[in-house]
Each structure stands twice: as structure tokens, then as C-alpha cells.
């Protein structure tokens, strides 16, 4: 969320001066001048780093006219394998007309060891400067040194990162600021035209070097041409990009069209900054004219979209004095939220929350035009609210003929660093384009009050927004309700965990999706349920602004397997298995003793200790014979009981009566449990109704006694 203002930035610093080594004259960096041509037609030129468009390929060059002689300075970046450093080699290619060349290594640390070929150190250079003069003989002179690549920043506030880095070299990859150079040269032959300078930046090995940033390491490069620009997105192999490349390109193209603030850069280069092992000090950074990086975890298109925010910085061509500094982050924050709202990627509450931060202390009482009063980042918070309020007032007063973009376009044309006074003048001039002078003066006065005092505006409501910016489009969104994922069927009908949803064959997944329209106009929706990419059900309809309804789907899974279910932008993983088998944990009976042929109620405790429902049958057996069966259906982790009335001792017992034990067993698919009941059998009843033997039994008894007596007598003989 930061726009860096380095001394090498052609937009940020125009007045940076260097001393021409040959004749000791100072010339402006922005436009090398011809000075003191001698009778020998010798000219001396000087230049510091200035920026140009991205060339095809992985390098950037500042190119001279086709018919001019050119000094080429090629800077190669390579990895050292040591965290915090990259190697830099600058090679010079000189035309014959150049008699002297002096190179200043602006990014080299004062203690850097420079390996020079064809260059000699310049005596008398300012302390801390690394200045080198060509020896006038070597055909391919070069300078090689190790750059301290890590840069840190403390950036408290709404767009700060968790750490401190703004550029870093990890040893395996590096996202760095490209080295800056100053150059001065002398050449002969004025009549043949000027000798100019061309700079090229490349990576030795895998990587991409742009105008002011470079990535060293394995990566993927994506490109799109849209809205009169060429966008390049560099995604390191170490990055995990949350936003799809097309989403990033879409917000760039949308912002490009929505910002009529002057000429666009031919190319914008964006780097995704890996967050896996680096804690960045900011969520995004823009530097130079066309380069930016954004953390790989940042989404695209939200009300606090960092990708749009940093793109807006590439369209800010002015340089800011301290009193005008607030407008840079303020306008970028406002536009990121406004563009997301306008294209329906964010709703009005999200837009409102983003700008309403400016109402909170301590930022609300900061004086925007006086950075010495800033305790945090009021340019992002109060500044965004003030920028939005100015935008709203201009649009309302001029019936859309002027806006904040009109102001920024005026500022982009300024030659000097813009002050808050320049901003106020631009606001009044923009208002005057579509209204009378008195109204324009009132808008200026309100802007002056909000930028030069501690007063803060209040966030406007939806109706005021619609009156100024137009009705916000329909904003139809989808979200699973709190009980939006349920398992239904013969086992259960309840909400289940989504990580993943575990079902058994025959169960159904029931989903409930809340469809809401938080936009300002009626919108339509098309909602579908897809299983493994195949749409199995759909719902469609229209919703008035502010309305919500719930759409429900249900799908039955008849086969084992893993499935991906998509509904309302949500992805639900579903794992389907066969049911688990119930476990018999014990059996109890309602009585311990019963007469033969009587009934006992046997109750079995059955449990499912699996994570999915269980199904199976249990048999009730008496002395090994199945006498009853029960079907079991249990939810995951559920315990139940099943009872059956069974008859015991119906098939006789011990002769003469008495008792014996009967075993009641409950047998499940994998285990069993049992209980024992004592069965009592009565003695037989005689024919006269008294207890005793019947006639046949008595006869048998007589013969038995007679036999016993005979045996006894034989023993007596």
C-alpha cells in the first residue's frame, strides 16, 4: 500500500543533480544538457537513473533515438546464495565518439568491495560515493559488487504487514529494488548528433528485471493487454497466489478505464511477494513509474484491494511536497474501494466500513496538510474519507462533469512538487468546470477546512452515494447458512462437519444457501449444485435491493467414493463409505426366574463407536435357537437399546420337576452378549389331581421295585 519515493524515481525526484566528472559542471538529471562545446566539438553530458517503458523480455531499457550513438549500461543481477545479498555487474558498451565516462554506483554501500575492469576510482569523490572513471582503453569495462538487498520499513496502520521487509533476498530467491546508477560522459563530433544513454536491467539466471524492481528465482510469468496497457504478473515458485492472474488483470484493466487522469504507462509489472518465509512490512509497494509488488495472500477486488491500490499509484505522476503528501494514499485507498463497489465486487457496507475508518481517533483529528500532526496513518484513513467526500461533492455539484479524477489529472501536469494549496486550487478549478464560481469556492472552502484543520467529515449513506456516484449495481452474494450442510436419511437429519462431510451409502447431503442482494438495484441469480463438476440441480430468480432468501438442495449418494460438491461458491468435500457395524455392548432381562414356558423381556444395548452411521441386524437366541430379530440404525457415536419378549423353557425340563438355566443371547454382526434366566419346572400331577405318579408311571415304578427285590434275594443265597 506504499508508493516509494526514491531519489532515482523520475516522478518523485526531478531536481536530483550530479556533477559531471570531466568539467565539474552540474546538470539536471531529468534532461541531460549540452554544455560548453569546445572548438574540438566536445560535449559533456550527465545523467542519473531515469525510467522508461518495459521492453519485451525480462529487461528494461532507457533507449536513445534510433539514429543516435548510444552508450549502453547493462546491469546484471545474480544470486549469491547468501541471504540478504545479490551480486551486481554493470557493463558498459561505448561508441567510438565517447572519450570519457564516469559511473556512480548509487546503490552500493560505502564499504562495498567493487571489482573493476577498465574503471578506476575517482579521487575526490564525496564521502560515501562510489564513483568510477573509464580508463579510456578497455573495450568492455565493467563494475561488479555485492548489493545489500534487504530493506526494511516500519509501517504501522491499516495497510501494514506483520513484519518489516519491503525488499529481501532469502538466499533461494530475491525480490529487490534494482540498483541505481549515475553517469556522466564526454564525446566528440557535435555535428553527428548527441551521444545518449541506454540502460538495461537483466537477471543472470531465472528471474525478471523491470524498471525499479527485480525478482531472482524460479517463477511463472503471465501477460495481458487491455485498456491500452500491457500487464505482466510475475508469480514466484515460492508464492501461493490467492487471487487468480485473471482476477488481478481484471482489476488493473477496470481501474485503468475508470481513472481518466492522464497518459497511461505502456506496461505495468506486478510481482507477487511470497509470504511463506518472509514477513513483509507492508501489504504492497509501488515504486518507479510502473512496478509494484503485492503479497501473495492478498485477494483481488475487495473494498480494501491492495492490487487496485498499488495500480492507482502507477497513475499518480505528480511529486508531493509535505503538505500535499496526504492525497497520494488517500486517493488510492478511496479508488480501490470505489471501483470494487462500482463493478459489484464489494457491497456498500464494505465500502462504507473502509472509508468510515477516517472517523475514528487518533486519525480523525490529524491535520492532513501537516504531517507533523500524524500519529498513525491518517492519509490512508481520514485522507481516504476526505478524498471520497471531495469526490462526492464535485460529482454532485457538477452533475458528474467533474470528479476527484479531474483533480488528479490537474496535479499530474504540475512541474513542481504539489502542495495542499495546489490541491485546493485544482479542486476549485475542477468544480468551476461544471458549476458557478460561488459553488466552486464553497467546495474549495470545505476541502480547505477538512485538510487544514482537525475536523473530519462523516461517512455518507447509501442514498447520498447513489445521488453522487449513481445507484450501486446489484450485489448478489451466496453463503451457506449456519445449518447449511446437513446429512439426512434413515440414520439422521442434522448438521454435520464439513472437513469433510462423512456420509454412508444411501444418505443425502442437504445444503441451504442464503442468497442476498446488498447492492442498490434488483439483481438476478443463478445458483447450482454440482457434484464432481456435473450440475445436478439449479435454482434461479431475482432479488430486490436489500432482499435475501434461502435456496435448498438435496442430493443422495448411492455409491462409495470421494466427491467434490460446489454450491454458492463454496466447495464441500464429501466422503461416502459403507455403514459401520453396530456393536452389542450388553444384555439385561426384566426377571431372573421364570416358570417354564413363560416370557422374559430381553434388552440389548447396542453402540456405534465409528465416525459414520452404523447399520445391521441383531438376533435374539434362546439356548442357541433364534427367536427374534431386530434392525439397527445408529448415528455416528450413538448408543441405543432394543428389547424383545422371548419365551423360555417351553420344550420340557427335568423329570420330576425342578429348575435349570436358560441362556438368552443377542448376536450382532461382529460380537454378542448374553444373560441367564432360571427356569422353574413343576413336578407332574396324578390322575386324581394330587401331586404324584400317574398309572403308567406307577406301573413302571412297581416293576422297578420288584426287580430290585429279586436282585437283593439272589445276593442273600
Protein Blocks (a to p, Z undefined) as FASTA:
>chain_A
ZZcddfklmklpmkbccddfklopacdfklccdehiafkopacdddddddddddehjddc
ddddfkbccdddddddddehighiacddddddddfklmbdcdddfkbcfklccddehiac
dehiaehiacdddehlambgcddddddfbccdddedjkbcfblbfbdcehlaccdddddd
ddddddehklnopaddddddddedjddddfkbccedddddddddeehiacdddddfkbcc
fbafklmmmmmmmmmmmmcgbjcdfbdcdddddfklpccfbfbdcehjlbccddfkbceh
iaklfklmmmmmmmmmbdcdfklmmmmmmmmmmmmmmmmmmnopacfklmmmmmmmmmpc
fklmpcfklmklpcblmmlmmmmmmmmmmmmmmmmmnnopacfklmmmmmmmpmbdcdfk
lmmmmmmmmmmmmmcfklmmmmmmmmmmmmmmcbdcddddfklmmmmnopaddddddddd
fklpccedjkbccdddfbdcdddehiacddddddddfbfbdcdddddddeehiafbdcdd
dddehiacddddddddfbgcdddddeehiacddddddddddddfbdcdfbfbdcehiacd
dddddddfbfbdcdddddddeehiafbdcdddddehiacdddddddehklopaehiaadd
dddddddfkbccdddddddddddddfkopacddfklmmmmmmmmmmmmmmmmmmmZZ
